[in-house]
């Protein structure tokens, strides 16, 4: 006859019964000796599903990969075989209320003469695992679009590279997408609308790709697509064109149609790459080829682009040094009155005296300055140096006291909150008169800042500074902005001057622009005047001002001073320029 449990044993059993974890003890045959309330709730039908004795249970145990376990792999069977156990598994309830629990399982054999030989503890960790999964998703997925983020995408690229070691013949493609002029949407319609565009764009990208492709948002308005196991490069090119077509469709937001474009770079791999970063870098470099050549929809990376990319990086590093090392120079191209060919001012044009590459024109480095933000300090240097030089010339050559100087300002400078104060500070420090300064902005600046720029331009004009639209007719020309914005002058792009004498359509455009400017009370400057025929034609159209190689190339300060000393000081008469050879 068995002895009743001692008071101490009863106390321990009562404590075990109230634990939230399931606790079971079995004998050598796997028969249940003790199971608390949590065990009865978690294990419907007994212990057979854990490897104990009894009738088939109403649940099934799966490993952490959700595969069925063999009898010898069941936790009670392993503990009865003498193993100490600490593992995780899925418990799949198969009775009338099916559900799934993620559980942690610990167990150990019990020593001593008592009939209980094995102890097993099970804890439901489903909530913790769900929280862990959510944290992992937040860590590796973009919260706005739900797409994989940069970290997860780079991990996928790493796995693709690892595959290539075992399967060197496999072909994959990485597509790098960057939205064009997305900042315009954020600035003009608000960030909420911009976010809606990104969410809709993510959906469109998913719709164009197969389930085994990885579509990721790398950050901002940059996206990437990884295509694995493609037959030829044509598959990637076809997808690029499909994506372009999908993106070009209007986004209906705030009851209006919003349009965006995208530049797409393609890098084929992975055999040519040792790291995921290199692969992404090359796709990015190919994308920038599209940025620089907007007529392209996509570009496939080749080895020559790596040379360009290396030069671009070297140029960026050197340009930072140039800003600190006094390597920038200004050349000045005369602007003349077309009727008299008298000089009335200059346009200040930046050059870079590179220590090893010589004197570089702006086409070699301005686009890099724009992309890196260096255009902001560079632009302020140009404005300050132009004002300083003009004031110095005014003191040396009094006949230049009415000459003006035109300076270009970038879109990024107009993003600065203290722009007007900075201009005032430069004028005060140099002593240059505000009414002799002309600031040139491109039509793209007006698009980038269409709502915010009007007040800024009016503040600049209130200082007495003249405002010019540079390269008029090449961008987003609209008669409406000529009425909205306080401009003083239009500069006609050289592309409309070239061959105007042979192209009737260009001639009509020239006539229309000059007539428009007259009607609006605006001056007109023609750029790219290179032949006597250009000169005569512009005079006939009543265009007042011009600049170009017919009159003079951009000149270094020393050449300007020599010209002024020869033509102004001795004669005390208006300056004219000798046509360039």
Secondary structure as GFF3:
##gff-version 3
##sequence-region A 1 581
A	DSSP	alpha_helix	7	17	.	.	.	ID=ss1
A	DSSP	beta_strand	22	26	.	.	.	ID=ss2
A	DSSP	beta_strand	32	35	.	.	.	ID=ss3
A	DSSP	alpha_helix	37	42	.	.	.	ID=ss4
A	DSSP	three_ten_helix	48	50	.	.	.	ID=ss5
A	DSSP	beta_strand	59	62	.	.	.	ID=ss6
A	DSSP	three_ten_helix	71	73	.	.	.	ID=ss7
A	DSSP	alpha_helix	75	80	.	.	.	ID=ss8
A	DSSP	beta_strand	85	93	.	.	.	ID=ss9
A	DSSP	beta_strand	99	109	.	.	.	ID=ss10
A	DSSP	beta_strand	118	124	.	.	.	ID=ss11
A	DSSP	alpha_helix	126	140	.	.	.	ID=ss12
A	DSSP	alpha_helix	150	166	.	.	.	ID=ss13
A	DSSP	beta_strand	172	180	.	.	.	ID=ss14
A	DSSP	alpha_helix	182	189	.	.	.	ID=ss15
A	DSSP	alpha_helix	191	208	.	.	.	ID=ss16
A	DSSP	beta_strand	214	219	.	.	.	ID=ss17
A	DSSP	beta_strand	222	227	.	.	.	ID=ss18
A	DSSP	alpha_helix	233	248	.	.	.	ID=ss19
A	DSSP	beta_strand	251	253	.	.	.	ID=ss20
A	DSSP	beta_strand	256	258	.	.	.	ID=ss21
A	DSSP	beta_strand	261	269	.	.	.	ID=ss22
A	DSSP	alpha_helix	276	292	.	.	.	ID=ss23
A	DSSP	beta_strand	298	300	.	.	.	ID=ss24
A	DSSP	alpha_helix	303	324	.	.	.	ID=ss25
A	DSSP	beta_strand	328	337	.	.	.	ID=ss26
A	DSSP	beta_strand	342	354	.	.	.	ID=ss27
A	DSSP	beta_strand	358	360	.	.	.	ID=ss28
A	DSSP	three_ten_helix	362	364	.	.	.	ID=ss29
A	DSSP	alpha_helix	366	372	.	.	.	ID=ss30
A	DSSP	alpha_helix	375	396	.	.	.	ID=ss31
A	DSSP	three_ten_helix	398	400	.	.	.	ID=ss32
A	DSSP	beta_strand	404	408	.	.	.	ID=ss33
A	DSSP	three_ten_helix	413	415	.	.	.	ID=ss34
A	DSSP	alpha_helix	419	430	.	.	.	ID=ss35
A	DSSP	three_ten_helix	434	436	.	.	.	ID=ss36
A	DSSP	beta_strand	437	442	.	.	.	ID=ss37
A	DSSP	alpha_helix	443	448	.	.	.	ID=ss38
A	DSSP	alpha_helix	453	462	.	.	.	ID=ss39
A	DSSP	beta_strand	466	472	.	.	.	ID=ss40
A	DSSP	alpha_helix	479	484	.	.	.	ID=ss41
A	DSSP	beta_strand	489	492	.	.	.	ID=ss42
A	DSSP	alpha_helix	494	497	.	.	.	ID=ss43
A	DSSP	alpha_helix	504	520	.	.	.	ID=ss44
A	DSSP	beta_strand	523	526	.	.	.	ID=ss45
A	DSSP	alpha_helix	532	540	.	.	.	ID=ss46
A	DSSP	beta_strand	545	546	.	.	.	ID=ss47
A	DSSP	beta_strand	555	556	.	.	.	ID=ss48
A	DSSP	alpha_helix	557	564	.	.	.	ID=ss49
A	DSSP	pi_helix	565	569	.	.	.	ID=ss50
###
